[in-house]
Amino acid sequence: MFTLRFDMRAPESGAPATDLYAAAIDMCAWAETRGAVIAVLSEHHATDDGHLPVPQILASAIAARTEHLAIMLAAVPITFWDPVRLAEEISVLDIISQGRVSYAFGIGHRAEEYAHFGVDMAHRGALADESLALLRRLLSGDTVDVDGRRIRVTPPPVTPGGPYLLIAGGSRAAARRAARYGLGFISQVASDELKEFYESQCRANGFEPGLMQFPTADAPTTVFVADDVDAAWEELGPHLLHDALTAASYRHGETSVASISDAKSVAELRSAGGPYRIFTVDEAATYIRAGRPLPLLPLCGGVPPDIAWPYLERAVVACERV
């Protein structure tokens, strides 16, 4: 049992984007019958390493090559997209995937991305609320009057009322936004206080809490499975470090997010025992037996596909030992 995550970073030190995108689609098609439970696609813009900016397009390609694999786009900064066009894209992707794509919406945290889109970051919370409210009405099939415009999205999604939506974030504002609409909540931080706040806010708004995902303390978020851990760190370390350094640079020193490491070298990344781990097959099997799916990022930091495939195959071996 494992999850797949793809961000499509393609630094100069890694494989070219053409190889990485083709591999991501092939990996999803291969993995859906071998223990993969979901493929998660993330979104960022105007990055030096070409982080995936339009996960809907990659999700469409994956959906066309798979039959059962769940796909989640997380997190989609709703503040960057026109809600009418977004509703249309979501509807068509829902049809292509037969309802297998879900969405976790955030508001973004990089000033560079707000400048990229010409959106005022100071008003991102209000903009997110406005866009989410309109998006949900459009996905439900309503004809909506907005500023003298009559808006109706066709074709409708195959999922009644639209696909499953969640809110992603690490703040009370994000939890409150999820609770206001009775949506699930994916937290970026491990916090009992935030979990309790989300639950109480849901009930205050007349909803039972939706799907919740909170990080487990000291649990990895990026795992590879190797026969020789030392050799694997030698081979994969520079790619993992690129991912760690780049992700941390987006957060400007904030380390409360579970997937962020403050390591500055491969040695520090390995010794920290933090988000980035390399397991043996037996260690991976033990991890799965505890009821936790392996969180795989097969192409992390632009790992060339010919190097990435054997690690993915060993993760499947670990699943078979459970």
C-alpha positions in Angstrom: 0.0 0.0 0.0 1.6 3.2 -1.1 0.8 6.7 -2.4 2.4 8.4 -5.3 3.2 12.1 -5.4 4.5 14.1 -8.4 5.6 17.7 -8.5 7.6 17.4 -11.7 10.6 19.5 -10.6 13.2 19.3 -13.4 16.3 21.0 -12.2 19.3 21.1 -14.5 21.0 18.4 -12.4 18.1 16.0 -13.1 16.3 14.4 -16.0 14.6 16.6 -18.7 11.0 17.5 -18.2 9.9 15.4 -21.2 11.3 12.2 -19.6 9.8 13.0 -16.2 6.3 13.7 -17.5 6.2 10.5 -19.6 7.5 8.5 -16.6 4.9 9.9 -14.2 2.1 8.8 -16.4 3.7 5.4 -17.0 4.3 4.9 -13.3 0.7 5.7 -12.4 -0.6 3.2 -15.0 1.8 0.5 -13.7 1.2 1.2 -10.1 -2.6 1.2 -9.9 -2.7 -2.6 -9.9 0.3 -3.0 -7.6 -0.8 -1.3 -4.4 -1.0 2.4 -5.2 -4.0 4.0 -3.6 -3.7 7.6 -4.9 -1.6 9.9 -7.0 -1.2 13.4 -5.6 -0.2 16.2 -7.9 1.0 19.6 -6.5 1.1 23.0 -8.0 3.5 25.9 -8.0 4.3 28.7 -10.5 7.3 30.6 -11.8 9.9 28.3 -10.2 13.5 27.8 -11.3 13.1 24.1 -11.6 9.8 24.0 -13.5 7.5 22.8 -10.7 4.2 21.6 -12.2 2.0 24.7 -12.8 -1.2 23.0 -14.3 -1.9 19.7 -12.5 -5.3 19.4 -14.2 -3.5 18.7 -17.5 -1.3 16.0 -16.0 -4.2 14.6 -14.1 -6.1 14.3 -17.4 -3.3 12.3 -19.0 -3.1 10.0 -15.9 -6.8 9.5 -15.8 -6.8 8.5 -19.5 -4.1 5.8 -18.8 -5.7 4.4 -15.6 -9.0 2.9 -14.6 -9.2 2.9 -10.9 -6.4 5.0 -9.4 -7.6 8.0 -7.3 -6.0 11.3 -8.2 -5.8 14.3 -5.9 -4.7 17.8 -6.8 -3.1 19.3 -3.7 -2.9 22.0 -3.1 -4.5 24.1 -5.8 -4.2 27.8 -5.0 -7.8 28.9 -5.8 -6.8 32.5 -5.7 -4.9 32.2 -9.0 -7.7 30.8 -11.1 -10.8 32.3 -12.6 -13.6 30.3 -10.8 -15.7 30.0 -14.0 -12.9 28.5 -16.1 -11.8 26.4 -13.2 -15.3 25.0 -12.8 -15.3 24.1 -16.5 -12.0 22.3 -16.2 -13.0 20.4 -13.1 -16.2 19.3 -14.8 -14.5 18.0 -17.9 -11.8 16.3 -15.9 -14.5 14.7 -13.7 -16.0 13.2 -16.9 -12.7 12.0 -18.2 -11.7 10.4 -14.9 -15.3 9.1 -14.1 -15.2 10.9 -10.8 -11.7 9.9 -9.6 -10.2 13.3 -9.2 -10.5 15.3 -6.0 -9.1 18.7 -5.0 -7.5 20.3 -2.0 -7.6 24.1 -2.3 -5.2 26.4 -0.6 -4.4 30.1 -1.0 -0.6 29.9 -1.7 2.2 31.4 0.3 4.8 32.7 -2.3 4.7 36.4 -3.1 6.4 35.6 -6.4 3.4 33.6 -7.5 1.0 36.4 -6.6 3.2 38.8 -8.6 3.2 36.3 -11.5 -0.6 36.4 -11.7 -1.0 40.1 -10.8 -3.1 39.2 -7.8 -3.0 41.3 -4.6 -1.7 38.9 -1.9 -3.0 41.1 0.9 -6.6 40.1 -0.1 -6.0 36.5 -0.7 -8.3 35.2 2.1 -11.3 37.2 0.9 -10.6 36.2 -2.7 -10.4 32.6 -1.8 -13.8 32.7 0.0 -15.4 34.5 -2.9 -14.0 32.1 -5.5 -14.8 29.0 -3.5 -18.4 30.0 -3.0 -18.9 30.7 -6.7 -17.1 27.5 -7.7 -19.3 25.3 -5.6 -22.4 26.8 -7.0 -21.3 26.3 -10.5 -20.3 22.7 -10.0 -23.7 22.0 -8.5 -25.3 23.0 -11.8 -26.8 26.3 -10.7 -27.1 29.2 -13.1 -25.5 32.1 -11.3 -25.9 35.8 -11.7 -22.7 37.7 -11.0 -22.2 41.4 -11.7 -24.8 41.3 -14.5 -23.5 38.0 -16.0 -25.5 34.8 -16.2 -23.1 31.9 -15.7 -23.8 28.2 -16.3 -21.1 25.6 -16.6 -21.7 22.8 -19.1 -21.2 19.9 -19.4 -21.9 19.1 -15.8 -19.6 16.9 -13.9 -20.4 13.2 -13.7 -20.2 13.4 -9.9 -23.5 14.8 -8.6 -22.7 18.2 -7.1 -19.1 18.0 -8.4 -16.0 16.1 -7.2 -14.8 15.9 -3.7 -13.3 19.1 -2.4 -11.1 19.8 0.6 -9.2 22.8 2.0 -5.5 22.5 2.6 -3.6 24.8 5.0 -2.0 25.1 8.4 -3.9 28.0 10.0 -7.2 28.6 11.8 -8.3 30.6 8.7 -7.9 27.5 6.5 -9.7 25.3 9.1 -12.5 27.9 9.4 -12.9 28.0 5.6 -13.2 24.3 5.4 -15.8 24.2 8.2 -17.9 27.0 6.7 -18.7 24.9 3.7 -18.6 21.5 5.4 -15.5 20.4 3.5 -12.7 18.1 4.5 -9.4 19.6 5.8 -5.8 18.6 5.1 -3.5 20.2 7.6 0.1 20.9 6.9 1.0 21.0 10.6 0.6 18.5 13.4 -1.7 20.3 15.8 -4.3 18.9 18.2 -5.5 22.4 18.8 -6.1 23.0 15.1 -7.9 19.7 14.8 -10.3 20.5 17.7 -10.9 24.0 16.2 -11.8 22.5 12.8 -14.2 20.0 14.4 -15.9 22.7 16.6 -16.2 25.1 13.7 -17.8 22.4 11.5 -20.4 21.7 14.1 -21.0 25.4 14.7 -21.9 25.6 11.0 -24.2 22.6 11.1 -21.9 20.0 9.6 -20.2 16.9 11.0 -16.4 17.2 10.4 -15.3 15.9 7.0 -12.3 13.9 6.0 -9.3 15.1 8.1 -5.6 14.5 7.4 -3.1 15.7 10.0 0.6 14.8 9.8 1.9 12.3 12.3 4.9 13.5 14.3 8.2 12.2 12.9 6.5 10.4 10.0 8.2 10.7 6.6 6.6 12.4 3.7 9.0 11.2 1.0 10.2 7.6 1.0 12.3 5.5 -1.3 12.9 1.7 -0.9 16.4 0.3 -1.5 18.4 -2.9 -1.2 21.5 -0.9 -0.1 20.6 2.2 1.9 24.1 3.7 1.8 24.3 3.3 -2.0 20.8 4.8 -2.3 21.7 7.9 -0.4 24.8 8.3 -2.6 22.6 8.0 -5.7 19.5 9.9 -4.6 20.9 12.3 -2.0 21.5 15.2 -4.3 18.0 15.0 -5.8 16.4 14.8 -2.4 18.5 17.7 -1.1 17.4 19.8 -4.1 13.8 19.1 -3.2 14.4 19.9 0.5 16.3 23.1 -0.1 13.8 24.4 -2.7 10.7 23.5 -0.6 12.3 25.2 2.5 13.1 28.3 0.5 9.4 28.7 -0.3 8.6 28.8 3.5 11.2 31.4 4.5 12.4 29.6 7.6 9.1 28.2 8.7 9.6 24.6 9.8 6.2 23.7 11.3 5.1 22.2 8.0 5.6 18.5 8.2 7.2 18.1 4.8 9.8 20.8 5.3 13.4 20.0 6.4 16.0 22.5 7.5 18.9 20.3 6.4 21.6 22.0 4.4 23.5 18.9 3.2 22.8 15.3 2.2 24.4 14.1 5.4 22.1 16.3 7.5 19.1 15.2 5.5 19.9 11.6 6.2 20.8 11.9 9.8 17.8 14.0 10.7 15.4 11.1 10.2 12.8 13.7 9.1 10.6 14.0 6.0 13.0 12.3 3.6 13.8 8.6 4.3 15.2 5.6 2.5 14.0 2.3 3.8 15.1 -1.3 3.2 12.4 -3.6 1.9 11.9 -5.1 5.3 11.7 -1.6 6.9 9.1 -0.6 4.3 7.0 -3.7 4.9 7.1 -3.0 8.7 5.9 0.5 8.1 3.0 -0.7 5.9 2.0 -3.3 8.5 1.5 -0.5 11.0 -1.4 0.7 8.8 0.4 3.5 7.0 0.9 3.7 3.2 4.4 4.5 2.0 4.5 8.1 0.7 6.5 7.8 -2.5 7.9 10.7 -4.5 9.5 8.6 -7.3 10.8 11.4 -9.4 11.9 13.6 -6.5 14.2 16.4 -7.5 14.3 15.2 -11.1 15.5 11.7 -10.4 16.0 10.1 -13.9 13.3 7.6 -14.6 15.8 4.7 -15.2 17.1 5.3 -11.7 13.6 5.8 -10.2 11.9 2.7 -11.5 13.9 0.1 -9.4 13.1 2.0 -6.2 9.4 2.0 -7.1 9.5 -1.7 -7.9 11.1 -2.4 -4.5 8.2 -0.5 -2.8 5.9 -3.0 -4.5 8.0 -5.9 -3.2 7.6 -4.5 0.3 3.8 -4.4 -0.2 3.8 -8.0 -1.2 5.6 -9.0 2.0 2.8 -7.5 4.2 
